[in-house]
């Protein structure tokens, strides 16, 4: 397993994690085997947003005597009633379901307390400005029942506000090449409809700038991104999907992990077999990780846009080209000591570029690497 530091938390998180959404109605044995497949291969982060008692009990059983091996993300504001999940901002209900989660998992704390599903501006105000809901989260953190505070969202404007507020440590946000072609302010239900891609057919479009701004803002503010929905709810495996983008699980995970700010990818797995399919990323070859085929689609043209994929390597003088451009892009959005430190830690700096052009010959996206190196040198002074 590979690990990354989860933003400002300072904690090392596995680059592949386990999303438990599709295990809500699975049998106890399926939950146990899936958790064992994850933890047995170094996964140390599980997101459990569901509030239904059965799945919480099953995870409590699966994690018995293994709590020390894994970070658990629980969601404040996810509730269950009349046989269904629902979202709430009621302090009493939210607190009751939080303690229910602790009891059923047989633990006395949650690692990441997610402010659950904050998408609308009005809901953002209810969570962050009315005081009561956020105060509850901070109170639970102060009591030692939560280590860090995060937020889950599907929309860019409120996510940017939350990151800038400095009230959250991590952000759970959907990252995949299909969603990245759509407006960052599009409701979740619309991103899952095929019709929203029709307007882009036979049109050259690029990653939406507001989504990249969010990724860069998270990197600049040291807010770790938990990349959810890396498979776009399975649409990226469907050759009939109107986006025209068809990738493997390994390619999807590599795409998400290549974006600024992303610390771990959270695939939803129905069973141990799907967990192992995600874990195949760890031993995949560069060819198996290669997602540059998306550039062949009439739907999504990326000419000139760096995807940080490092197909340009190796560099004769040892420059990590993808990382250098990613840090320069982030610093161009907002230069912070965190970004400067990451650049300082690079073995070879942009100023060492000899402009040989070998990298540009290899780049599948026709990026002007030399100009990007000059830009990085101007930004960082070396």
Protein Blocks (a to p, Z undefined) as FASTA:
>chain_A
ZZddehjnopacdfbdcdfklmmmmcfklmmmmmmmmmmnopabdcdfbfbfklmmmmmm
mmgoklmmpccdddehiaceehiacddfbfklmmmmmmmmmmmnopabdfbdcdehifbf
klmmmmmmnommmmmmmmmmmnopafbdcdddfbfklmmmmmmnopafbdcddddfklmm
pcfkbcfklmmpmklmmmmgoiacdddfklmmmmmmmmmnopacddehklonolmmmmkb
mnlpacdfklmmmmmmmpghiabdcdddfbfklmmmmmmmmmpcfklmpmklmmmpmklc
cehiaghlopmpccfklpafklmmmmmmmmmmoccfklmmmmmmpmbdfklpgolommmm
mpmnlpafklmmmmmmmmnoZZ
